[in-house]
């Protein structure tokens, strides 16, 4: 019955779109990391049952459009607020961009079915990782929603010091395929796939026991403060004081730390316009033990260019 159901084209396409839409929920703040494995299992299964490269392209495109459509639609906020573009136009630009990057999984499926049909399960993980790498490189790159990054809270993160983000993407793809083989294959293929899953799991446990950094004996008590100011209001001039007050209130319990860190552009004013904020921080810092670090915008007046900078307040010095 399941086999006959997946013979229907519209069911395949709905499944591809639905599974792609699940991928963003594998990332923070949702952290359902198993969704990425589940979603790729569905996509790879659909590709394996597709008879034409054209249909595999469509399935991959629907998967990618749903994945990026949900996962990166926030781009319109930057275009709208900082590009002085009307909301509807910013949405159009955003979804045109999404329509473009959805081509990467689409081409992955097309190439897999067109040229590697006989060795599909071997080639799909490799092609997927290549597509992620190309997406992160072409036209300066957009490596957002790389599958490996979704495994930050899973045991697969133990592989990161050795093989990095793309390597974990490869492992996720391999796991997705082994799950398919365990479900749909019998005897030898099922045994091999189950053995591979066990090897991956045990390897991760072993890697978890390894310390990849050396302790030099010195420690710092560091406080990371995130004000989570919405982008929609962060850059309004009348929001500067309010944002500063939020950060100072959140930082208050941590001035006994060695270092307090605020995030990128936590002070949304340019450096030479933020003297009042910086003086208040300076006074607070001198009455405590903590050094202070924040992101801030710096302007080179001679060239009229802006830089994303870091401000360090430490004793009588600003860096």
SEGUMAR-37061 format. One record per residue (C-alpha): residue in three letters; x, y, z; residue number from 0. Coordinates in nm, 2 decimals, m for minus. Example, Ala and Ser with C-alpha at 12.3 -4.5 7.8 and 13.67 -1.06 7.14 Angstrom:
REM residues 2
{"ALA", {1.23, m0.45, 0.78}, 0};
{"SER", {1.37, m0.11, 0.71}, 1};
This chain:
REM residues 319
{"UNK", {0.00, 0.00, 0.00}, 0};
{"UNK", {0.28, 0.24, 0.09}, 1};
{"UNK", {0.46, 0.15, m0.23}, 2};
{"UNK", {0.15, 0.23, m0.44}, 3};
{"UNK", {0.09, 0.55, m0.25}, 4};
{"UNK", {0.44, 0.68, m0.34}, 5};
{"UNK", {0.37, 0.60, m0.70}, 6};
{"UNK", {0.15, 0.90, m0.72}, 7};
{"UNK", {0.34, 1.21, m0.83}, 8};
{"UNK", {0.15, 1.46, m0.62}, 9};
{"UNK", {0.21, 1.25, m0.31}, 10};
{"UNK", {0.58, 1.25, m0.38}, 11};
{"UNK", {0.59, 1.62, m0.43}, 12};
{"UNK", {0.39, 1.69, m0.11}, 13};
{"UNK", {0.62, 1.46, 0.09}, 14};
{"UNK", {0.93, 1.64, m0.06}, 15};
{"UNK", {0.78, 1.98, 0.03}, 16};
{"UNK", {0.68, 1.87, 0.38}, 17};
{"UNK", {1.01, 1.71, 0.46}, 18};
{"UNK", {1.20, 2.01, 0.35}, 19};
{"UNK", {0.98, 2.23, 0.57}, 20};
{"UNK", {1.08, 2.02, 0.87}, 21};
{"UNK", {1.46, 2.09, 0.83}, 22};
{"UNK", {1.47, 2.44, 0.99}, 23};
{"UNK", {1.32, 2.29, 1.31}, 24};
{"UNK", {1.63, 2.08, 1.35}, 25};
{"UNK", {1.82, 2.40, 1.43}, 26};
{"UNK", {1.81, 2.64, 1.72}, 27};
{"UNK", {1.60, 2.75, 1.89}, 28};
{"UNK", {1.39, 2.43, 1.83}, 29};
{"UNK", {1.68, 2.18, 1.83}, 30};
{"UNK", {1.48, 1.88, 1.70}, 31};
{"UNK", {1.81, 1.76, 1.54}, 32};
{"UNK", {1.66, 1.43, 1.44}, 33};
{"UNK", {1.43, 1.61, 1.19}, 34};
{"UNK", {1.72, 1.66, 0.95}, 35};
{"UNK", {1.79, 1.29, 0.95}, 36};
{"UNK", {1.42, 1.21, 0.90}, 37};
{"UNK", {1.38, 1.47, 0.63}, 38};
{"UNK", {1.68, 1.35, 0.43}, 39};
{"UNK", {1.56, 0.99, 0.46}, 40};
{"UNK", {1.23, 1.09, 0.30}, 41};
{"UNK", {1.40, 1.29, 0.02}, 42};
{"UNK", {1.65, 1.01, m0.06}, 43};
{"UNK", {1.38, 0.76, m0.06}, 44};
{"UNK", {1.18, 0.97, m0.31}, 45};
{"UNK", {1.48, 1.01, m0.53}, 46};
{"UNK", {1.55, 0.64, m0.52}, 47};
{"UNK", {1.19, 0.57, m0.65}, 48};
{"UNK", {1.20, 0.84, m0.91}, 49};
{"UNK", {1.23, 0.73, m1.27}, 50};
{"UNK", {1.34, 1.05, m1.44}, 51};
{"UNK", {1.60, 1.31, m1.36}, 52};
{"UNK", {1.35, 1.58, m1.43}, 53};
{"UNK", {1.12, 1.46, m1.15}, 54};
{"UNK", {1.41, 1.42, m0.91}, 55};
{"UNK", {1.50, 1.79, m0.99}, 56};
{"UNK", {1.14, 1.89, m0.90}, 57};
{"UNK", {1.14, 1.69, m0.58}, 58};
{"UNK", {1.47, 1.84, m0.48}, 59};
{"UNK", {1.35, 2.19, m0.56}, 60};
{"UNK", {1.04, 2.16, m0.36}, 61};
{"UNK", {1.24, 2.02, m0.07}, 62};
{"UNK", {1.49, 2.31, m0.09}, 63};
{"UNK", {1.22, 2.58, m0.14}, 64};
{"UNK", {1.04, 2.47, 0.18}, 65};
{"UNK", {1.36, 2.44, 0.37}, 66};
{"UNK", {1.49, 2.78, 0.28}, 67};
{"UNK", {1.15, 2.94, 0.26}, 68};
{"UNK", {1.10, 2.87, 0.63}, 69};
{"UNK", {1.46, 2.88, 0.74}, 70};
{"UNK", {1.58, 3.21, 0.58}, 71};
{"UNK", {1.27, 3.41, 0.52}, 72};
{"UNK", {1.40, 3.65, 0.80}, 73};
{"UNK", {1.62, 3.81, 0.53}, 74};
{"UNK", {1.34, 4.04, 0.43}, 75};
{"UNK", {1.37, 4.22, 0.76}, 76};
{"UNK", {1.73, 4.34, 0.68}, 77};
{"UNK", {1.62, 4.43, 0.32}, 78};
{"UNK", {1.32, 4.61, 0.45}, 79};
{"UNK", {1.48, 4.80, 0.74}, 80};
{"UNK", {1.83, 4.87, 0.61}, 81};
{"UNK", {1.77, 4.88, 0.24}, 82};
{"UNK", {1.48, 5.13, 0.26}, 83};
{"UNK", {1.28, 4.89, 0.05}, 84};
{"UNK", {0.90, 4.85, 0.08}, 85};
{"UNK", {0.79, 4.54, 0.27}, 86};
{"UNK", {0.63, 4.37, m0.03}, 87};
{"UNK", {0.94, 4.43, m0.25}, 88};
{"UNK", {1.17, 4.30, 0.03}, 89};
{"UNK", {0.96, 3.98, 0.05}, 90};
{"UNK", {0.98, 3.94, m0.33}, 91};
{"UNK", {1.35, 3.98, m0.33}, 92};
{"UNK", {1.39, 3.74, m0.04}, 93};
{"UNK", {1.18, 3.47, m0.21}, 94};
{"UNK", {1.36, 3.52, m0.54}, 95};
{"UNK", {1.68, 3.45, m0.35}, 96};
{"UNK", {1.52, 3.14, m0.19}, 97};
{"UNK", {1.41, 3.03, m0.53}, 98};
{"UNK", {1.77, 3.05, m0.64}, 99};
{"UNK", {1.93, 2.86, m0.35}, 100};
{"UNK", {1.66, 2.59, m0.38}, 101};
{"UNK", {1.84, 2.50, m0.70}, 102};
{"UNK", {2.12, 2.33, m0.50}, 103};
{"UNK", {1.93, 2.04, m0.36}, 104};
{"UNK", {1.74, 2.02, m0.69}, 105};
{"UNK", {2.06, 1.99, m0.90}, 106};
{"UNK", {2.18, 1.74, m0.64}, 107};
{"UNK", {1.88, 1.51, m0.71}, 108};
{"UNK", {1.90, 1.57, m1.08}, 109};
{"UNK", {2.27, 1.47, m1.11}, 110};
{"UNK", {2.22, 1.17, m0.87}, 111};
{"UNK", {1.94, 1.02, m1.08}, 112};
{"UNK", {2.07, 1.12, m1.42}, 113};
{"UNK", {2.43, 0.99, m1.38}, 114};
{"UNK", {2.45, 0.77, m1.08}, 115};
{"UNK", {2.12, 0.58, m1.07}, 116};
{"UNK", {2.29, 0.24, m1.03}, 117};
{"UNK", {2.49, 0.36, m0.73}, 118};
{"UNK", {2.24, 0.62, m0.59}, 119};
{"UNK", {2.28, 0.55, m0.22}, 120};
{"UNK", {2.66, 0.57, m0.25}, 121};
{"UNK", {2.66, 0.90, m0.44}, 122};
{"UNK", {2.37, 1.09, m0.27}, 123};
{"UNK", {2.57, 1.17, 0.05}, 124};
{"UNK", {2.87, 1.29, m0.15}, 125};
{"UNK", {2.66, 1.50, m0.39}, 126};
{"UNK", {2.47, 1.65, m0.10}, 127};
{"UNK", {2.78, 1.77, 0.07}, 128};
{"UNK", {2.92, 1.90, m0.25}, 129};
{"UNK", {2.60, 2.10, m0.30}, 130};
{"UNK", {2.64, 2.25, 0.05}, 131};
{"UNK", {3.00, 2.34, m0.02}, 132};
{"UNK", {2.91, 2.51, m0.35}, 133};
{"UNK", {2.63, 2.70, m0.18}, 134};
{"UNK", {2.87, 2.82, 0.08}, 135};
{"UNK", {3.12, 2.94, m0.19}, 136};
{"UNK", {2.95, 3.06, m0.51}, 137};
{"UNK", {2.88, 3.43, m0.52}, 138};
{"UNK", {3.06, 3.47, m0.18}, 139};
{"UNK", {2.84, 3.19, m0.04}, 140};
{"UNK", {2.54, 3.14, 0.18}, 141};
{"UNK", {2.61, 2.84, 0.41}, 142};
{"UNK", {2.29, 2.88, 0.60}, 143};
{"UNK", {2.11, 2.56, 0.71}, 144};
{"UNK", {2.40, 2.33, 0.65}, 145};
{"UNK", {2.27, 1.99, 0.77}, 146};
{"UNK", {2.58, 1.93, 0.98}, 147};
{"UNK", {2.51, 2.24, 1.19}, 148};
{"UNK", {2.18, 2.10, 1.30}, 149};
{"UNK", {2.37, 1.84, 1.51}, 150};
{"UNK", {2.51, 2.08, 1.76}, 151};
{"UNK", {2.31, 1.91, 2.04}, 152};
{"UNK", {2.34, 1.55, 1.92}, 153};
{"UNK", {2.61, 1.30, 1.97}, 154};
{"UNK", {2.73, 1.35, 1.62}, 155};
{"UNK", {2.89, 1.68, 1.73}, 156};
{"UNK", {3.17, 1.47, 1.87}, 157};
{"UNK", {3.30, 1.43, 1.51}, 158};
{"UNK", {3.33, 1.81, 1.46}, 159};
{"UNK", {3.69, 1.85, 1.58}, 160};
{"UNK", {3.80, 1.59, 1.31}, 161};
{"UNK", {3.57, 1.64, 1.01}, 162};
{"UNK", {3.39, 1.97, 1.07}, 163};
{"UNK", {3.05, 2.08, 0.95}, 164};
{"UNK", {3.06, 1.92, 0.61}, 165};
{"UNK", {3.19, 1.60, 0.75}, 166};
{"UNK", {2.89, 1.58, 0.99}, 167};
{"UNK", {2.66, 1.66, 0.70}, 168};
{"UNK", {2.81, 1.35, 0.53}, 169};
{"UNK", {2.74, 1.14, 0.83}, 170};
{"UNK", {2.38, 1.26, 0.86}, 171};
{"UNK", {2.33, 1.16, 0.50}, 172};
{"UNK", {2.48, 0.82, 0.56}, 173};
{"UNK", {2.26, 0.77, 0.86}, 174};
{"UNK", {1.96, 0.87, 0.66}, 175};
{"UNK", {2.04, 0.61, 0.40}, 176};
{"UNK", {2.12, 0.33, 0.65}, 177};
{"UNK", {1.77, 0.40, 0.81}, 178};
{"UNK", {1.61, 0.34, 0.47}, 179};
{"UNK", {1.80, 0.02, 0.42}, 180};
{"UNK", {1.71, m0.11, 0.76}, 181};
{"UNK", {1.34, m0.04, 0.69}, 182};
{"UNK", {1.31, m0.14, 0.33}, 183};
{"UNK", {1.59, m0.40, 0.27}, 184};
{"UNK", {1.64, m0.74, 0.42}, 185};
{"UNK", {1.91, m0.98, 0.54}, 186};
{"UNK", {2.26, m0.87, 0.44}, 187};
{"UNK", {2.18, m0.50, 0.35}, 188};
{"UNK", {1.99, m0.46, 0.67}, 189};
{"UNK", {2.27, m0.62, 0.88}, 190};
{"UNK", {2.54, m0.40, 0.72}, 191};
{"UNK", {2.33, m0.09, 0.77}, 192};
{"UNK", {2.26, m0.17, 1.13}, 193};
{"UNK", {2.63, m0.24, 1.19}, 194};
{"UNK", {2.73, 0.09, 1.04}, 195};
{"UNK", {2.49, 0.28, 1.27}, 196};
{"UNK", {2.64, 0.10, 1.57}, 197};
{"UNK", {2.99, 0.19, 1.45}, 198};
{"UNK", {2.90, 0.56, 1.41}, 199};
{"UNK", {2.74, 0.56, 1.75}, 200};
{"UNK", {3.03, 0.39, 1.93}, 201};
{"UNK", {3.28, 0.61, 1.75}, 202};
{"UNK", {3.10, 0.92, 1.87}, 203};
{"UNK", {3.11, 0.79, 2.23}, 204};
{"UNK", {3.49, 0.73, 2.20}, 205};
{"UNK", {3.55, 1.07, 2.05}, 206};
{"UNK", {3.35, 1.23, 2.34}, 207};
{"UNK", {3.62, 1.10, 2.58}, 208};
{"UNK", {3.90, 1.29, 2.40}, 209};
{"UNK", {4.00, 1.64, 2.51}, 210};
{"UNK", {4.08, 1.84, 2.20}, 211};
{"UNK", {4.22, 2.13, 2.39}, 212};
{"UNK", {4.48, 2.16, 2.66}, 213};
{"UNK", {4.42, 2.34, 2.99}, 214};
{"UNK", {4.71, 2.57, 3.07}, 215};
{"UNK", {4.60, 2.60, 3.43}, 216};
{"UNK", {4.45, 2.95, 3.40}, 217};
{"UNK", {4.07, 2.99, 3.39}, 218};
{"UNK", {3.84, 3.29, 3.33}, 219};
{"UNK", {3.50, 3.34, 3.46}, 220};
{"UNK", {3.32, 3.48, 3.15}, 221};
{"UNK", {2.96, 3.61, 3.13}, 222};
{"UNK", {2.79, 3.62, 2.79}, 223};
{"UNK", {2.50, 3.86, 2.78}, 224};
{"UNK", {2.23, 3.85, 2.51}, 225};
{"UNK", {1.97, 4.12, 2.51}, 226};
{"UNK", {1.78, 3.97, 2.21}, 227};
{"UNK", {1.67, 4.31, 2.08}, 228};
{"UNK", {1.44, 4.26, 1.78}, 229};
{"UNK", {1.59, 4.38, 1.45}, 230};
{"UNK", {1.27, 4.57, 1.38}, 231};
{"UNK", {1.35, 4.82, 1.65}, 232};
{"UNK", {1.72, 4.77, 1.72}, 233};
{"UNK", {1.84, 5.05, 1.49}, 234};
{"UNK", {1.58, 5.31, 1.57}, 235};
{"UNK", {1.75, 5.61, 1.73}, 236};
{"UNK", {1.50, 5.63, 2.02}, 237};
{"UNK", {1.58, 5.26, 2.10}, 238};
{"UNK", {1.95, 5.32, 2.18}, 239};
{"UNK", {1.90, 5.41, 2.54}, 240};
{"UNK", {1.64, 5.14, 2.60}, 241};
{"UNK", {1.87, 4.87, 2.45}, 242};
{"UNK", {2.16, 4.99, 2.66}, 243};
{"UNK", {1.94, 4.98, 2.98}, 244};
{"UNK", {1.84, 4.62, 2.90}, 245};
{"UNK", {2.20, 4.51, 2.85}, 246};
{"UNK", {2.31, 4.69, 3.17}, 247};
{"UNK", {2.03, 4.53, 3.37}, 248};
{"UNK", {2.11, 4.18, 3.24}, 249};
{"UNK", {2.48, 4.24, 3.31}, 250};
{"UNK", {2.44, 4.36, 3.67}, 251};
{"UNK", {2.48, 4.02, 3.84}, 252};
{"UNK", {2.80, 3.95, 3.65}, 253};
{"UNK", {3.04, 4.24, 3.73}, 254};
{"UNK", {3.23, 4.01, 3.96}, 255};
{"UNK", {3.33, 3.80, 3.66}, 256};
{"UNK", {3.66, 3.83, 3.48}, 257};
{"UNK", {3.51, 3.93, 3.15}, 258};
{"UNK", {3.16, 4.04, 3.03}, 259};
{"UNK", {3.09, 4.00, 2.66}, 260};
{"UNK", {2.80, 4.17, 2.48}, 261};
{"UNK", {2.72, 4.06, 2.12}, 262};
{"UNK", {2.78, 4.21, 1.78}, 263};
{"UNK", {2.65, 4.57, 1.76}, 264};
{"UNK", {2.50, 4.55, 2.10}, 265};
{"UNK", {2.57, 4.92, 2.11}, 266};
{"UNK", {2.39, 5.02, 1.79}, 267};
{"UNK", {2.54, 5.37, 1.78}, 268};
{"UNK", {2.86, 5.45, 1.60}, 269};
{"UNK", {3.16, 5.46, 1.83}, 270};
{"UNK", {3.21, 5.84, 1.81}, 271};
{"UNK", {2.84, 5.89, 1.89}, 272};
{"UNK", {2.83, 5.65, 2.18}, 273};
{"UNK", {3.04, 5.84, 2.43}, 274};
{"UNK", {2.77, 5.86, 2.70}, 275};
{"UNK", {2.72, 5.48, 2.69}, 276};
{"UNK", {3.09, 5.41, 2.69}, 277};
{"UNK", {3.16, 5.65, 2.98}, 278};
{"UNK", {2.89, 5.47, 3.19}, 279};
{"UNK", {3.04, 5.14, 3.11}, 280};
{"UNK", {3.39, 5.27, 3.19}, 281};
{"UNK", {3.27, 5.39, 3.54}, 282};
{"UNK", {3.10, 5.06, 3.61}, 283};
{"UNK", {3.41, 4.87, 3.50}, 284};
{"UNK", {3.64, 5.07, 3.72}, 285};
{"UNK", {3.43, 4.98, 4.02}, 286};
{"UNK", {3.44, 4.61, 3.95}, 287};
{"UNK", {3.69, 4.33, 3.86}, 288};
{"UNK", {3.55, 4.27, 3.51}, 289};
{"UNK", {3.69, 4.36, 3.18}, 290};
{"UNK", {3.42, 4.44, 2.93}, 291};
{"UNK", {3.39, 4.36, 2.56}, 292};
{"UNK", {3.11, 4.45, 2.31}, 293};
{"UNK", {3.05, 4.47, 1.94}, 294};
{"UNK", {3.02, 4.83, 1.81}, 295};
{"UNK", {3.02, 5.01, 1.47}, 296};
{"UNK", {3.33, 5.21, 1.39}, 297};
{"UNK", {3.35, 5.47, 1.12}, 298};
{"UNK", {3.65, 5.58, 0.91}, 299};
{"UNK", {3.55, 5.94, 0.85}, 300};
{"UNK", {3.82, 5.99, 0.59}, 301};
{"UNK", {3.68, 5.72, 0.36}, 302};
{"UNK", {3.32, 5.72, 0.48}, 303};
{"UNK", {3.33, 5.35, 0.55}, 304};
{"UNK", {3.20, 5.15, 0.84}, 305};
{"UNK", {3.35, 4.85, 1.02}, 306};
{"UNK", {3.20, 4.59, 1.25}, 307};
{"UNK", {3.44, 4.64, 1.55}, 308};
{"UNK", {3.50, 4.51, 1.90}, 309};
{"UNK", {3.54, 4.75, 2.19}, 310};
{"UNK", {3.74, 4.63, 2.50}, 311};
{"UNK", {3.72, 4.83, 2.82}, 312};
{"UNK", {3.99, 4.72, 3.06}, 313};
{"UNK", {4.10, 4.95, 3.34}, 314};
{"UNK", {4.20, 5.28, 3.20}, 315};
{"UNK", {4.23, 5.15, 2.85}, 316};
{"UNK", {3.99, 5.13, 2.55}, 317};
{"UNK", {4.09, 4.91, 2.26}, 318};
